[in-house]
């Protein structure tokens, strides 16, 4: 063994000893679990948006696969996202409308006013859906699947629900209840999502 080799070995040993006494490096940040199909939003269903930049909006996802035309595949996914949004909104509005009709009936509103609530609710759903936009699309090359995200400002939805106050001769009590229920719909939707989301 030459002198140079001995010095090199000693230097390496000294360095490794010095390094062993140094403070351990901080633990690496754990990577966020990502959805297998792409960005996180591609794995979310209908409800309050999970994307931070879409906070305060309601979202739905649509997909399409097996379509050879890229633009047609993307457009099909967008249409399906809008359909999913329409179905989710309709479900929420139907439940809201039944509750309001029950309250109006108990408060002595006439049959005509109760019926008008249902008709107005249907119109409000259709009007609200005109405000739906598609802010995000994604194509998963491996899966050959297009994803589209439909979004609706939750304030627009809440205001549409509050529009049911225009239904005939409703008491002030029923109008207040409409306001309160409308404000709570999005919060309830968020709670449902949190309960059903995998941990």
C-alpha positions in Angstrom: 0.0 0.0 0.0 1.5 3.3 -1.0 1.6 6.4 1.2 -0.9 8.2 -1.1 -3.4 5.3 -0.7 -3.0 5.3 3.1 -3.6 9.1 3.2 -6.6 8.8 0.9 -8.1 6.0 3.1 -7.5 8.0 6.3 -9.0 11.2 4.8 -12.1 9.2 3.7 -12.4 7.7 7.2 -12.0 11.0 8.9 -14.7 12.6 6.6 -17.2 9.8 7.2 -16.6 10.1 11.0 -17.1 13.9 10.8 -20.3 13.4 8.7 -21.6 10.8 11.2 -21.6 13.5 13.9 -23.3 16.1 11.7 -27.0 16.8 12.3 -29.2 14.5 10.3 -30.7 16.0 7.2 -34.4 17.0 7.6 -36.8 14.3 6.5 -37.9 14.7 2.9 -41.5 16.0 2.5 -43.9 13.2 1.9 -45.2 13.4 -1.6 -48.9 14.1 -1.8 -50.9 11.1 -2.8 -52.0 11.7 -6.4 -54.9 10.3 -8.2 -54.0 7.4 -10.4 -55.8 8.8 -13.4 -54.1 12.2 -13.3 -54.4 15.5 -11.3 -56.4 15.1 -8.1 -59.5 16.7 -9.6 -59.9 13.8 -12.1 -60.7 11.5 -9.1 -63.4 13.8 -7.5 -67.1 13.4 -8.0 -69.8 16.1 -7.9 -69.7 18.6 -5.0 -67.6 21.5 -3.8 -64.4 21.7 -5.9 -61.2 20.2 -4.5 -58.8 22.3 -6.6 -57.6 25.2 -4.5 -57.9 27.7 -7.3 -61.6 26.8 -7.7 -62.5 27.3 -4.0 -66.1 28.4 -3.5 -67.2 26.6 -6.6 -69.1 23.4 -7.2 -67.6 20.8 -9.6 -68.3 17.7 -11.5 -66.1 15.5 -13.7 -66.9 13.9 -17.0 -64.9 11.4 -18.9 -64.7 9.9 -22.4 -62.6 7.0 -23.8 -62.2 5.2 -27.0 -62.8 8.2 -29.2 -60.1 8.6 -31.8 -60.6 12.3 -32.4 -58.8 14.3 -29.7 -61.1 17.3 -29.9 -64.3 15.2 -30.0 -63.1 13.2 -27.0 -62.5 16.3 -25.1 -65.8 17.8 -26.1 -67.6 14.5 -25.1 -65.9 14.6 -21.6 -67.0 18.3 -21.2 -70.6 17.4 -22.1 -70.6 14.5 -19.7 -69.2 16.8 -17.0 -72.1 19.2 -17.6 -74.6 16.3 -17.5 -73.1 15.2 -14.1 -73.4 18.7 -12.8 -77.0 19.0 -14.0 -77.8 15.7 -12.2 -76.1 16.8 -9.0 -77.8 20.2 -9.0 -81.2 18.6 -9.8 -80.9 16.2 -6.8 -80.0 19.1 -4.5 -82.8 21.3 -5.8 -85.4 18.5 -5.6 -84.6 17.9 -1.9 -84.6 21.7 -1.2 -87.9 22.2 -3.1 -89.7 19.4 -1.2 -88.6 20.9 2.1 -89.7 24.4 1.1 -93.1 23.1 -0.2 -93.7 21.2 3.1 -92.9 24.4 5.1 -95.1 26.6 2.8 -97.9 24.1 3.1 -97.7 24.0 6.9 -97.6 27.8 7.0 -100.9 27.8 5.1 -99.7 28.7 1.6 -102.3 27.8 -1.0 -101.9 24.9 -3.4 -101.1 27.4 -6.2 -98.1 28.8 -4.3 -96.9 25.4 -3.4 -97.1 24.3 -7.0 -95.4 27.5 -8.2 -92.4 26.7 -5.9 -91.9 23.5 -7.9 -92.2 25.2 -11.3 -89.9 28.0 -10.2 -87.4 25.4 -9.0 -87.3 23.7 -12.4 -86.7 27.1 -14.1 -83.9 27.9 -11.6 -82.1 24.7 -12.3 -82.1 25.4 -16.0 -81.0 29.0 -15.5 -78.2 28.0 -13.1 -76.8 25.5 -15.6 -76.2 28.3 -18.1 -73.5 29.5 -15.7 -71.5 26.2 -15.8 -68.0 26.5 -17.3 -65.3 24.0 -18.1 -62.1 25.4 -16.5 -60.0 22.2 -16.8 -59.4 19.3 -19.2 -56.9 16.5 -19.0 -55.9 13.7 -21.3 -54.4 10.5 -19.8 -52.3 9.1 -22.7 -51.8 5.7 -21.0 -55.4 5.2 -20.2 -56.6 6.9 -23.4 -59.2 8.8 -21.4 -60.3 12.5 -21.6 -61.3 14.2 -18.4 -63.2 17.5 -18.1 -64.1 19.5 -15.0 -67.4 21.4 -14.9 -67.6 24.3 -12.4 -70.3 26.5 -11.1 -69.9 29.4 -8.7 -71.7 28.3 -5.5 -73.0 31.8 -4.9 -74.9 31.6 -8.2 -76.4 28.3 -7.0 -77.4 29.8 -3.6 -78.9 32.9 -5.2 -80.9 30.7 -7.6 -82.3 28.7 -4.6 -83.2 32.0 -2.9 -85.2 32.9 -6.0 -87.9 30.5 -4.8 -89.1 33.3 -2.6 -90.8 34.7 -5.6 -93.3 31.8 -5.6 -96.7 33.4 -4.8 -97.9 34.6 -1.4 -95.3 33.1 0.9 -95.1 34.1 4.5 -92.1 35.9 5.8 -91.3 32.8 7.9 -91.1 30.7 4.8 -89.0 33.3 3.0 -86.5 33.3 5.9 -86.4 29.5 5.8 -85.7 29.6 2.1 -82.7 32.0 2.7 -81.4 29.8 5.6 -81.8 26.5 3.7 -80.1 28.0 0.6 -77.1 29.1 2.6 -76.7 25.7 4.2 -77.0 23.6 1.0 -73.3 24.1 -0.1 -72.1 23.5 3.5 -74.1 20.2 3.7 -72.7 19.2 0.3 -69.1 19.8 1.6 -69.9 17.7 4.7 -71.2 14.9 2.6 -68.0 14.9 0.5 -65.8 14.8 3.6 -67.8 11.9 5.0 -67.6 9.8 1.8 -64.0 10.8 0.8 -61.5 8.0 1.4 -59.1 8.9 4.2 
